[in-house]
Structure formats: structure tokens, C-alpha cells
Amino acid sequence: MDRQGVAGRLALAFIHSRLTPLLMLAAPLVGLFAVVALPREEEPQIVVPMIDVFVTMPGASATEVEQRVTRPLEKLL
């Protein structure tokens, strides 16, 4: 009776396959190609928030907190 399960059968298939070394060689080559081929910006425009404010208002909905607390605080800051 075979007690290996799906994972065991899959592992045995890869262990005995002639394709496994080829896949192991191809994976880093594809990664290297991706690093070389993907375009990159020299100076990317990254927006970093200057300040983070966390406000709690127990029992209020998200919309109510936004209207009563968040918007007035944003105007002050």
C-alpha cells in the first residue's frame, strides 16, 4: 500500500526526473534576465508622508471619523 501521499509522489517524480537539473539551472537564469531586462528609473519620485496621525473615536463609523476628525486635522497640519 502506497502511504506517501501527493507530496511524496511529487517529490519522487522530481527526484527521478531528468528535467529537474534543467529547471534548477533555468530558474536563476530567468531571474537574472528579469533583473537585466526590467526598466528602472534613475531617480524615482517617491512620496513619503511627513507625519502620521492616529485618532480613535469609539463608537463612530469610518465616515463620521473622516468628516469630524480627519479632515479638520488635515487642514490644521
C-alpha positions in Angstrom: 0.0 0.0 0.0 1.3 3.4 -1.0 1.5 5.7 2.0 3.4 8.6 0.5 0.6 10.9 -0.4 0.5 13.5 -3.1 3.6 15.4 -1.8 5.7 12.3 -1.6 4.8 11.2 -5.1 5.5 14.7 -6.4 8.9 14.7 -4.7 9.8 11.3 -6.1 8.8 12.4 -9.5 11.2 15.4 -9.3 14.0 13.3 -7.8 13.9 10.7 -10.6 13.2 13.2 -13.4 15.9 14.3 -15.9 14.2 17.6 -16.2 15.0 18.7 -12.6 18.6 19.8 -13.2 17.4 21.8 -16.2 14.8 23.5 -14.1 17.3 24.3 -11.4 19.6 25.9 -14.0 16.8 27.8 -15.7 15.3 29.4 -12.6 18.4 31.6 -11.8 18.9 32.4 -15.4 15.3 33.6 -15.7 15.8 35.7 -12.6 19.0 37.2 -13.9 17.2 38.0 -17.2 14.4 39.7 -15.3 16.9 41.9 -13.3 18.6 42.9 -16.5 15.6 43.4 -18.7 13.2 45.3 -16.3 13.4 49.1 -16.8 14.4 51.2 -13.8 14.2 54.9 -13.1 17.3 56.7 -12.1 15.5 59.0 -9.7 12.1 57.6 -8.9 9.5 60.0 -7.4 8.6 58.6 -4.0 6.1 60.4 -1.8 6.9 60.0 1.8 4.4 61.3 4.4 5.8 63.9 6.7 3.6 63.0 9.6 1.2 60.1 10.6 -1.6 60.9 13.0 -3.7 58.1 14.6 -7.1 59.1 16.0 -9.6 56.9 17.8 -13.3 57.8 18.2 -15.0 54.8 19.8 -18.5 54.0 18.5 -18.2 56.2 15.4 -18.3 55.0 11.9 -15.4 55.5 9.5 -17.2 58.1 7.5 -18.1 60.1 10.7 -14.5 60.0 11.9 -13.3 61.2 8.5 -15.7 64.1 8.4 -15.5 65.2 12.1 -11.8 64.5 12.9 -9.6 63.6 10.0 -10.5 66.5 7.6 -10.2 69.2 10.2 -6.9 67.8 11.4 -5.5 67.6 7.9 -6.4 71.3 7.4 -4.6 72.2 10.6 -1.5 70.3 9.7 
